[in-house]
Amino acid sequence: MSSKLDPHKAKNLIPPDYWLLILSSFILFLMFGLNLFFSENPRSNEVSSLVKVHENSTFKNLADNLEKKKIISRKNAFLFCGFVLGVEKKIKAGSYNVPYGLSNYALLKMFYEGSGKSTVKITFPEGIPLKQIAKLSSDSLNFSQTEFLRIASSKEAMAKYNRQYSSLEGYLMPDTYEFFTDSKPEEIIEKMQFQFNKFYDDRIKPYELKLKMNKHEIVTLASIIEAETNVDTERATISGVYHNRLKKKMRLEADPTVAYTLPWPPRRLLYKDLKIKSPYNTYLNLGLPPGPINSPGRASLLAAVNPEIHNYLYFVSTGRNDGHKFSRTYSEHQRAVREYRRTQR
């Protein structure tokens, strides 16, 4: 007689209650897992808390910090979730504004993607020199003004951005930017360079051939226009003056180029300053200075390549808020200067 069991009869050896037990266990395990990953952590009267993750921080350091700030209720659960998802060694360093009440999954996603990093907005006004960009950046972010200037003047930066000069003066687009609070100088420079190049290539570069000017000359002229006026309606007129003087081989005699040689902060120019021996002194040297004297904005860049057509060769402030008085001849200019001095007195 055979001892083999009939396979159809073998199925009946497993009680139906056993399958129910397996299914129930699976459902309970699934619910436990979902609860572990997706249930909200405790809320607080505060909306969020600042959490810093340093470069050498471990995942356990992060969990300890979150527990200390009462962002998570069960540290071991958070650690387990991180282990299961494999993000223990993939969290990104930085300063995070972490909201209360997030699930473990949402928290892990934030630190894995770096999406919750704390940010700061910095406004760089048009006409700001590189040293002031460095100061505004260092005032809001975690690096020194000296470090920023060193990087912005380094051989590496010159090579990366294809510059043949001593710094990135003039090539960082002034605007309002939002940066992560742990941003490095390289990231600030990269973002401002990108905006500058995008605008220049789209709006300014097509004029190079027509004006027979290269990029550096255009940016340098735009920086002088930027320093001369904040009245938008006269930027093109001032541009026309400088284009006329360049064509006639006249010295530009632009006060801002002399001011650039003086220590910051700026002060009122004196007659003796006009004799300062510097390649930037356009009272002594023909043509444009060696490079930009500030960071020109979009309006001044456009004015540099769209000069107003006229016969003006001189201009002087009116002494009021309406800009400058333009003159065709030196004698007209002298009368305007005398009028300006009377206004000042």
Buried (B, 14 or more C-beta within 10 A) or exposed (E): EEEEEEEEEEEEEEEEEEEEEEEEEEEEEEEEEEEBBEEEBEEBEEEBBEBBBEEEBEBEEBBBBBBEBBBBBBBEBBBBBBEEBEBBEEBBBBBBBBBBEBBBBBBBBBBBEBEBBBBEEBEBBBBBBBBBBBBBBBEBBEBBBEBBBEBBBBEEBBEBBEBEBEBBBBBBBBBEBEBBBBBBBBEBBBBBBEBBBEBBEEEBBEBBEEBEBEBBBBBBBBBBBBBBBBEEEBBBBBBBBBBBBBEEEBBBBBBBBBBBBBEEEEEEBEEEBBEBEBEBBBBBBEBBBBBBBBBBBBBBBBBBBBBBEBEBBBBBBBBEEEBBBBBEEEEBBEBBBEBBEEEEE
